């Protein structure tokens, strides 16, 4: 069967999505500036890498605790309104970060508190940004293209943000990065002001919050098209994208330096961007079959990175990892959006966010433990093999379960 290609910018023909996408590109660039500045600030204050890691962990705690509750909220309230609250909260938190540096109260406890508050707003923001896309696209067959463009914006910001952060920190100081991020949120807030859309029908069911969470889980369990992609993203998202730990260790302990780490991460970014572009080109070909075989591809490249004899090969395999992983993630995201009833979409995407982002701290700690115990290269190999084993186990288990159930 021939592969159909489409205009990779097709979803931008919708005025609402176009406004939203431009605002997000600017806002995400500012977010990546803060992602560089925040650990640097923690390191300056503590001079302790372990405490810096704790800041990152604290920021992820709300994702683990509150994600399921945020999904219920998304199904009951206007997503545009929630997004305004989340973006405003993130804007103000970033502003306080900058002011804490200027006025000299940026102590470690203050950094931890602000990181935790950032995590709370991210817990609302991340699933809301995902599910809000659906309301901005008139022809739902263009949802995969919109998801791919959204991924492209994130990966563009991943390039632009750190580059700007380096320049801004050098010329204007650390606080300027936080102020720049705070200012960047105005782009998405302004775009939300101009977006005129008809909100999807809200869930008016008289369930309490806990009952709504349980009904959302039951809804997913009964639908294979939702359950398997979520299990796959949990497995792959836990053991694969721990690049800050594994690739930094690979660079430092295998004869490289900070510049080597930068080149390798740039290779990852290029691959991820091209992967999102590929999905945008082939968005008409989104298929459930992709979920069954594609996750094995980045796992294979992860193993090959660990076995690479030099950084050139490692960079090539890292780019291919980013390329194939982005195809996997974008495909799963699109399938979840397209196959969820409106009344449950917020809860489905909150579980997607929980599985994809909430598993990151556990995967990073595990990868770091392996790197310390067996070396960075072997850590990558072991993580790749674990993905293989768990994916094979899931598909075998699912097959037997369906036969038994039938």
C-alpha positions as CSV (number, residue, x, y, z in Angstrom):
1,X,0.0,0.0,0.0
2,X,1.4,3.4,-1.0
3,X,2.1,5.9,1.7
4,X,0.0,9.1,1.4
5,X,1.8,12.4,2.1
6,X,0.1,15.5,3.1
7,X,0.9,19.2,3.7
8,X,2.9,19.2,6.9
9,X,1.5,22.6,7.9
10,X,-2.1,21.7,7.0
11,X,-3.5,22.2,10.5
12,X,-2.3,25.8,10.5
13,X,-5.2,26.7,8.1
14,X,-7.5,26.8,11.1
15,X,-7.2,30.3,12.6
16,X,-7.7,29.2,16.2
17,X,-5.0,26.6,16.0
18,X,-2.7,28.9,14.2
19,X,-3.0,31.5,16.9
20,X,-2.5,28.8,19.6
21,X,0.5,27.3,17.8
22,X,2.3,30.6,17.4
23,X,1.7,31.5,21.1
24,X,2.9,28.1,22.2
25,X,6.2,28.3,20.2
26,X,7.0,31.5,21.9
27,X,5.9,30.3,25.4
28,X,7.7,27.0,25.1
29,X,10.9,28.8,24.1
30,X,10.7,30.8,27.3
31,X,10.0,27.6,29.3
32,X,13.2,26.0,28.0
33,X,15.1,29.1,29.0
34,X,13.9,28.5,32.6
35,X,14.6,24.8,32.3
36,X,18.3,25.7,31.8
37,X,18.3,28.6,34.4
38,X,16.5,26.8,37.2
39,X,19.0,24.0,37.8
40,X,21.8,26.5,37.4
41,X,20.3,28.7,40.1
42,X,19.9,25.7,42.4
43,X,23.6,24.7,41.8
44,X,24.8,28.3,42.5
45,X,22.8,28.3,45.8
46,X,23.7,24.8,47.0
47,X,26.8,23.8,45.0
48,X,25.4,20.2,45.4
49,X,24.3,18.2,42.3
50,X,22.2,15.9,44.5
51,X,20.2,18.8,45.8
52,X,19.7,20.1,42.2
53,X,18.3,16.7,41.3
54,X,15.9,17.0,44.3
55,X,14.5,20.2,42.8
56,X,13.6,18.4,39.6
57,X,12.0,15.6,41.6
58,X,9.9,18.0,43.7
59,X,8.7,19.7,40.5
60,X,7.4,16.3,39.3
61,X,5.6,15.3,42.5
62,X,2.4,17.2,41.7
63,X,2.2,15.3,38.4
64,X,2.2,12.0,40.3
65,X,-0.3,13.2,42.9
66,X,-2.7,15.4,41.1
67,X,-2.8,14.3,37.4
68,X,-5.9,12.1,37.8
69,X,-7.7,14.9,39.6
70,X,-6.8,17.5,36.9
71,X,-8.3,15.1,34.3
72,X,-11.7,15.2,36.0
73,X,-11.5,19.0,36.1
74,X,-10.7,19.2,32.4
75,X,-13.8,17.1,31.6
76,X,-16.0,19.4,33.8
77,X,-14.7,22.9,33.0
78,X,-13.9,25.0,29.9
79,X,-10.3,24.0,28.8
80,X,-9.6,27.5,27.6
81,X,-10.4,28.9,31.0
82,X,-8.2,26.3,32.7
83,X,-5.4,27.0,30.3
84,X,-5.5,30.7,31.1
85,X,-5.3,29.9,34.8
86,X,-2.3,27.5,34.3
87,X,-0.4,29.8,32.0
88,X,-1.0,32.8,34.3
89,X,0.2,30.8,37.3
90,X,3.3,29.7,35.5
91,X,3.9,33.3,34.4
92,X,3.7,34.6,38.0
93,X,5.9,31.8,39.4
94,X,8.6,32.5,36.9
95,X,8.4,36.2,37.7
96,X,8.9,35.4,41.4
97,X,11.9,33.3,40.6
98,X,13.5,36.3,38.8
99,X,12.6,38.7,41.7
100,X,14.0,36.3,44.2
101,X,17.4,36.6,42.5
102,X,17.2,40.4,42.1
103,X,16.2,40.9,45.8
104,X,18.4,38.2,47.2
105,X,15.9,35.8,48.7
106,X,16.6,32.9,46.3
107,X,17.4,30.4,49.1
108,X,17.2,26.6,48.5
109,X,13.8,26.3,50.4
110,X,12.4,29.1,48.2
111,X,13.6,27.3,45.1
112,X,12.0,24.1,46.2
113,X,8.6,25.8,47.0
114,X,8.6,27.6,43.6
115,X,9.5,24.4,41.8
116,X,6.6,22.6,43.5
117,X,4.2,25.4,42.6
118,X,5.5,25.2,39.0
119,X,4.7,21.5,39.1
120,X,1.2,22.1,40.3
121,X,0.4,24.5,37.4
122,X,2.2,22.1,35.0
123,X,-0.2,19.4,36.2
124,X,-3.1,21.4,34.9
125,X,-1.2,22.8,31.9
126,X,0.2,19.7,30.2
127,X,-3.0,17.6,29.8
128,X,-5.0,20.7,29.0
129,X,-2.7,21.7,26.2
130,X,-3.0,18.2,24.7
131,X,-6.8,17.9,24.9
132,X,-7.5,21.6,23.9
133,X,-6.0,20.8,20.5
134,X,-9.1,18.8,19.7
135,X,-11.4,21.8,20.1
136,X,-9.3,24.0,17.7
137,X,-9.5,21.6,14.6
138,X,-12.7,21.6,12.6
139,X,-11.9,18.5,10.6
140,X,-10.9,15.8,13.2
141,X,-8.9,13.9,10.5
142,X,-6.4,16.7,10.8
143,X,-5.8,16.0,14.5
144,X,-2.6,13.9,13.9
145,X,-1.2,16.8,11.8
146,X,-2.0,19.2,14.7
147,X,-0.3,16.9,17.2
148,X,2.8,16.6,15.0
149,X,3.0,20.4,14.6
150,X,2.6,20.7,18.4
151,X,5.6,18.3,18.8
152,X,7.6,20.4,16.3
153,X,6.9,23.5,18.3
154,X,8.3,21.8,21.4
155,X,11.4,20.6,19.7
156,X,11.9,24.0,18.0
157,X,11.7,25.5,21.5
158,X,14.2,22.9,22.7
159,X,16.7,24.4,20.3
160,X,15.9,28.1,20.6
161,X,15.3,28.2,24.4
162,X,18.7,26.8,25.6
163,X,20.5,28.9,23.0
164,X,18.8,32.1,24.2
165,X,19.3,31.1,27.8
166,X,23.1,30.8,27.3
167,X,23.3,34.2,25.7
168,X,20.9,35.9,28.1
169,X,22.6,34.4,31.2
170,X,26.0,35.6,29.9
171,X,25.0,39.1,29.0
172,X,22.2,40.0,31.4
173,X,22.5,37.5,34.3
174,X,20.5,34.5,35.6
175,X,17.4,36.5,36.6
176,X,16.9,37.7,33.0
177,X,16.1,34.1,31.9
178,X,13.2,33.9,34.4
179,X,11.9,37.3,33.4
180,X,12.1,36.4,29.7
181,X,10.1,33.2,30.4
182,X,7.5,35.2,32.4
183,X,7.2,37.6,29.5
184,X,6.9,34.8,27.0
185,X,3.7,33.6,28.6
186,X,2.0,36.7,27.4
187,X,2.2,35.3,23.9
188,X,-0.1,32.3,24.7
189,X,-2.3,34.4,26.9
190,X,-2.9,36.9,24.1
191,X,-3.5,34.1,21.6
192,X,-6.1,32.6,24.0
193,X,-7.8,36.0,24.2
194,X,-8.3,36.1,20.4
195,X,-9.3,32.4,20.0
196,X,-13.0,32.2,19.4
197,X,-14.3,28.7,19.5
198,X,-17.3,26.7,20.7
199,X,-16.2,24.7,23.8
200,X,-16.9,21.0,23.7
201,X,-19.9,19.8,25.7
202,X,-18.8,19.5,29.3
203,X,-19.4,16.5,31.5
204,X,-22.4,17.3,33.8
205,X,-22.5,13.9,35.5
206,X,-23.3,14.0,39.2
207,X,-20.3,11.8,40.2
208,X,-17.9,13.0,42.8
209,X,-14.2,13.4,42.0
210,X,-13.2,9.9,43.1
211,X,-16.0,8.3,41.2
212,X,-15.1,10.3,38.1
213,X,-11.5,9.1,38.3
214,X,-12.6,5.4,38.7
215,X,-15.1,5.7,35.8
216,X,-12.3,7.2,33.6
217,X,-10.1,4.2,34.4
218,X,-12.9,1.8,33.6
219,X,-13.5,3.6,30.4
220,X,-9.9,3.1,29.4
221,X,-9.7,-0.5,30.5
222,X,-12.7,-1.5,28.3
223,X,-11.1,0.0,25.2
224,X,-8.1,-1.7,23.7
225,X,-7.4,1.3,21.4
226,X,-6.8,3.4,24.5
227,X,-5.3,0.9,27.0
228,X,-2.5,-0.6,25.0
229,X,-1.1,2.8,23.7
230,X,-1.1,4.0,27.3
231,X,0.7,0.9,28.6
232,X,3.3,1.3,25.8
233,X,3.9,5.0,26.6
234,X,4.3,4.1,30.3
235,X,7.0,1.5,29.4
236,X,8.9,3.5,26.8
237,X,8.5,6.8,28.7
238,X,9.9,5.3,31.8
239,X,13.1,3.7,30.4
240,X,14.0,5.7,27.3
241,X,14.0,9.5,27.6
242,X,16.4,9.8,30.5
243,X,18.9,11.6,28.3
244,X,20.0,14.2,30.9
245,X,21.2,11.3,33.1
246,X,22.4,8.7,30.6
247,X,23.9,11.0,27.9
248,X,25.6,13.4,30.3
249,X,27.2,10.4,32.1
250,X,28.2,8.9,28.7
251,X,29.8,12.2,27.7
252,X,31.6,12.8,31.1
253,X,32.9,9.3,31.8
254,X,33.9,8.3,28.3
255,X,36.4,11.0,27.5
256,X,34.0,13.7,26.5
257,X,33.1,17.1,28.1
258,X,30.2,19.6,28.3
259,X,30.7,20.4,24.6
260,X,30.3,16.7,23.7
261,X,27.1,16.5,25.7
262,X,25.8,19.6,23.9
263,X,26.5,18.0,20.5
264,X,24.8,14.8,21.4
265,X,21.8,16.5,22.7
266,X,21.7,18.6,19.6
267,X,21.7,15.4,17.5
268,X,18.7,14.2,19.6
269,X,16.9,17.4,19.0
270,X,17.4,17.3,15.3
271,X,16.2,13.7,15.2
272,X,13.1,14.5,17.3
273,X,12.3,17.5,15.1
274,X,12.5,15.5,11.9
275,X,10.4,12.8,13.5
276,X,7.7,15.3,14.2
277,X,8.0,16.6,10.7
278,X,7.7,13.1,9.3
279,X,4.4,12.6,11.3
280,X,3.2,15.9,10.0
281,X,3.9,14.8,6.4
282,X,2.3,11.3,6.9
283,X,-0.6,12.3,9.3
284,X,-3.1,10.6,7.0
285,X,-1.4,7.3,7.8
286,X,-1.8,7.2,11.6
287,X,-2.4,3.5,12.4
288,X,-2.8,1.4,15.6
289,X,-0.3,-1.0,14.0
290,X,2.4,1.6,14.5
291,X,2.0,1.2,18.3
292,X,2.8,-2.5,18.1
293,X,6.2,-2.3,16.3
294,X,7.5,1.3,16.5
295,X,8.4,1.3,20.2
296,X,10.9,-1.4,19.5
297,X,12.8,0.8,17.1
298,X,14.0,3.6,19.6
299,X,14.7,0.8,22.1
300,X,17.0,-0.8,19.5
301,X,18.8,2.5,18.8
302,X,19.1,3.1,22.6
303,X,21.0,-0.2,22.9
304,X,23.2,0.7,19.9
305,X,24.1,4.1,21.6
306,X,25.3,2.1,24.6
307,X,27.4,-0.1,22.4
308,X,28.8,2.6,20.2
309,X,32.7,2.8,20.2
310,X,32.8,6.6,19.6
311,X,30.7,9.7,20.0
312,X,30.1,10.1,16.2
313,X,28.2,6.8,16.1
314,X,26.5,7.6,19.4
315,X,25.3,10.9,18.0
316,X,23.9,9.2,14.8
317,X,22.0,6.6,16.8
318,X,20.8,9.3,19.2
319,X,19.3,11.2,16.3
320,X,17.6,8.0,15.1
321,X,16.3,7.4,18.6
322,X,14.8,10.9,18.7
323,X,13.3,10.4,15.3
324,X,11.6,7.0,16.0
325,X,10.6,8.0,19.6
326,X,8.8,11.1,18.3
327,X,6.9,9.1,15.7
328,X,5.9,6.7,18.5
329,X,4.8,9.5,20.9
330,X,2.9,11.5,18.3
331,X,1.1,8.4,17.0
332,X,0.0,7.4,20.5
333,X,-1.1,11.0,21.3
334,X,-3.2,11.2,18.1
335,X,-4.8,7.8,18.7
336,X,-5.9,8.7,22.2
337,X,-7.4,12.0,21.1
338,X,-9.2,10.5,18.1
339,X,-10.6,7.5,20.0
340,X,-11.7,9.2,23.2
341,X,-15.3,10.3,23.8
342,X,-15.4,14.0,24.6
343,X,-16.8,13.3,28.1
344,X,-13.6,11.4,28.9
345,X,-10.9,13.0,26.9
346,X,-9.6,15.2,29.7
347,X,-9.1,12.1,31.9
348,X,-7.6,10.1,29.1
349,X,-5.0,12.8,28.4
350,X,-4.3,13.3,32.1
351,X,-3.4,9.6,32.4
352,X,-1.3,10.0,29.2
353,X,0.6,12.9,30.9
354,X,0.9,11.0,34.1
355,X,2.4,7.9,32.4
356,X,4.6,9.9,30.0
357,X,5.9,12.7,32.3
358,X,5.1,11.3,35.7
359,X,7.3,8.2,35.2
360,X,10.3,10.4,34.4
361,X,11.7,10.7,37.9
362,X,11.6,6.9,38.4
363,X,13.3,6.2,35.1
364,X,15.9,8.9,35.7
365,X,16.8,7.5,39.1
366,X,16.9,3.9,37.8
367,X,19.1,4.9,34.8
368,X,21.4,6.9,37.1
369,X,21.8,3.9,39.4
370,X,22.7,1.7,36.5
371,X,25.2,4.2,35.2
372,X,26.9,4.4,38.6
373,X,26.9,0.6,39.0
374,X,27.7,-0.6,35.4
375,X,28.7,2.4,33.4
376,X,26.7,4.8,31.2
377,X,26.9,2.6,28.1
378,X,25.6,-0.5,29.9
379,X,22.9,1.6,31.5
380,X,21.6,2.5,28.0
381,X,21.8,-1.2,26.9
382,X,19.9,-2.5,30.0
383,X,17.2,0.2,29.6
384,X,16.7,-0.8,26.0
385,X,16.5,-4.5,26.8
386,X,14.0,-3.8,29.6
387,X,11.8,-2.0,27.1
388,X,12.0,-5.0,24.8
389,X,11.1,-7.4,27.6
390,X,8.2,-5.4,29.0
391,X,6.7,-4.7,25.6
392,X,6.9,-8.4,24.5
393,X,5.3,-9.3,27.9
394,X,2.5,-6.9,27.5
395,X,1.6,-8.0,23.9
396,X,1.7,-11.6,24.9
397,X,-0.4,-11.0,28.1
398,X,-2.9,-8.9,26.1
399,X,-3.3,-11.6,23.5
400,X,-3.9,-14.4,26.1
401,X,-6.2,-12.1,28.1
402,X,-8.4,-11.4,25.1
403,X,-8.6,-15.0,24.1
404,X,-9.5,-16.0,27.7
405,X,-12.1,-13.2,27.8
406,X,-13.5,-14.2,24.5
